[in-house]
Structures are given as structure tokens and as C-alpha cells.
């Protein structure tokens, strides 16, 4: 869960939040934050928002760094596992889902049928 605090912790990070600690250890760079979070399934983050400190627990998701490793062509679409960046932007669950990364011109999904 997330922590309270006058700045409105609310359990999720937002743009503009200032990360101070990971599992109680101060961090001064992205590299330090990444190193401090490597061995855990979740981490406790110390954050400041709008001048008010709060804590939030963040789940850590494994990433092999390979990106897309398999694509399936079906009916004029290229389908793949949903990329991490799309998951983050669209609030897609960590597991499951299919992402249509390309639609070929003239294929059934690319045609517009008008009656």
C-alpha cells in the first residue's frame, strides 16, 4: 500500500515526485536507485511530493532487457507481447495481453467497410 502525508502519497508515484530513499538507503542517482532495488520483489520508497514526505511500496518487475523477442503475423497485423513502456503508459497488467504493433495497408484490419 501507499503512505499518506500532506502531499497526498496515494500509493503511486507521479511526475515531479522526488525520490529520496530505497528501502531506507539514500539514493542520489538513477544508478543508485536501480542498484538498491535489484534483489527485492518490492521496495519501500521514501518520496517527497509538494514538500511533504511519504512512503510507498513499489513492486519490482523482472526485465531481461531484450525487448521484443517474438512477433506473430496474423490477418495483416503484427502481434507481440505488450512492451514495458506501453504497459506503463496505459496501465496494462504486468502479465498477459497482446499488442498490435503494426497493421499492413490493404489487409483486413486496414480496410474500412462502408455500408
C-alpha positions as CSV (number, residue, x, y, z in Angstrom):
1,X,0.0,0.0,0.0
2,X,1.0,3.6,-0.1
3,X,1.7,6.1,2.6
4,X,-0.3,9.2,3.4
5,X,1.2,12.5,4.0
6,X,0.1,16.0,3.4
7,X,1.4,15.8,-0.2
8,X,-1.0,13.0,-0.9
9,X,1.0,9.8,-1.3
10,X,-1.9,7.8,-2.6
11,X,0.2,4.7,-3.3
12,X,1.6,5.7,-6.7
13,X,4.4,7.8,-7.9
14,X,3.8,10.8,-10.1
15,X,5.8,13.1,-12.3
16,X,7.6,15.6,-10.1
17,X,8.0,13.3,-7.1
18,X,11.4,13.5,-5.6
19,X,12.9,10.0,-4.7
20,X,15.0,10.2,-1.5
21,X,15.4,6.6,-0.3
22,X,15.0,2.9,-1.5
23,X,14.5,0.5,1.4
24,X,15.8,3.1,3.8
25,X,19.0,3.8,1.9
26,X,19.5,7.3,0.5
27,X,19.9,7.5,-3.3
28,X,21.3,10.3,-5.3
29,X,21.1,9.0,-8.9
30,X,19.1,6.6,-11.0
31,X,22.0,4.1,-10.9
32,X,21.9,4.1,-7.1
33,X,18.2,3.6,-7.1
34,X,18.4,0.7,-9.6
35,X,21.2,-1.0,-7.7
36,X,19.3,-0.7,-4.4
37,X,16.2,-2.3,-5.8
38,X,17.8,-5.3,-7.7
39,X,17.4,-8.1,-5.1
40,X,13.8,-7.5,-4.0
41,X,10.3,-8.4,-5.2
42,X,9.2,-5.0,-3.8
43,X,10.8,-1.9,-2.4
44,X,9.8,0.8,0.1
45,X,10.4,4.2,-1.5
46,X,10.9,7.4,0.5
47,X,9.4,10.2,-1.6
48,X,8.7,14.0,-1.3
49,X,5.7,15.4,-3.2
50,X,4.7,19.1,-2.9
51,X,7.0,19.5,0.1
52,X,5.5,16.6,2.1
53,X,7.4,13.3,2.6
54,X,5.6,10.0,2.3
55,X,6.4,6.3,1.7
56,X,5.1,4.0,-0.9
57,X,5.8,0.3,-1.6
58,X,6.6,-0.4,-5.2
59,X,6.6,-3.9,-6.8
60,X,9.6,-4.8,-8.9
61,X,9.1,-6.5,-12.3
62,X,11.8,-8.6,-13.9
63,X,13.2,-7.4,-17.2
64,X,15.7,-9.2,-19.3
65,X,16.4,-6.0,-21.3
66,X,15.9,-7.8,-24.6
67,X,12.7,-6.1,-25.6
68,X,10.6,-7.8,-28.3
69,X,11.8,-11.4,-28.9
70,X,8.8,-12.8,-30.8
71,X,6.3,-11.4,-33.3
72,X,3.3,-13.1,-34.9
73,X,1.8,-12.1,-38.2
74,X,-2.0,-12.7,-38.3
75,X,-4.5,-11.3,-40.8
76,X,-2.4,-8.3,-41.7
77,X,-1.4,-7.5,-38.1
78,X,1.9,-7.9,-36.3
79,X,1.1,-9.1,-32.8
80,X,3.6,-9.2,-29.9
81,X,3.7,-9.2,-26.1
82,X,2.9,-5.7,-24.8
83,X,6.2,-3.7,-24.4
84,X,7.0,-2.4,-20.9
85,X,6.8,1.2,-21.9
86,X,3.3,0.7,-23.3
87,X,2.3,-1.2,-20.1
88,X,3.4,1.8,-18.0
89,X,1.7,4.4,-20.2
90,X,-1.6,2.5,-20.5
91,X,-1.8,0.8,-17.1
92,X,-1.8,-2.7,-18.6
93,X,-1.4,-5.5,-16.1
94,X,2.2,-6.9,-15.8
95,X,1.3,-10.3,-17.3
96,X,-0.9,-11.1,-20.3
97,X,-2.2,-9.0,-23.1
98,X,-1.4,-8.7,-26.8
99,X,-0.1,-5.6,-28.6
100,X,-0.8,-5.0,-32.3
101,X,2.4,-3.2,-33.3
102,X,1.7,-2.8,-37.0
103,X,-1.2,-3.0,-39.5
104,X,-0.3,-3.8,-43.1
105,X,-2.0,-1.5,-45.6
106,X,-4.8,-3.3,-47.6
107,X,-5.1,-6.1,-45.0
108,X,-8.5,-6.9,-43.5
109,X,-7.8,-4.8,-40.3
110,X,-6.6,-1.9,-42.6
111,X,-9.8,-1.8,-44.7
112,X,-12.8,0.3,-43.8
113,X,-16.0,-1.3,-44.7
114,X,-18.8,1.1,-45.6
115,X,-22.4,0.1,-46.0
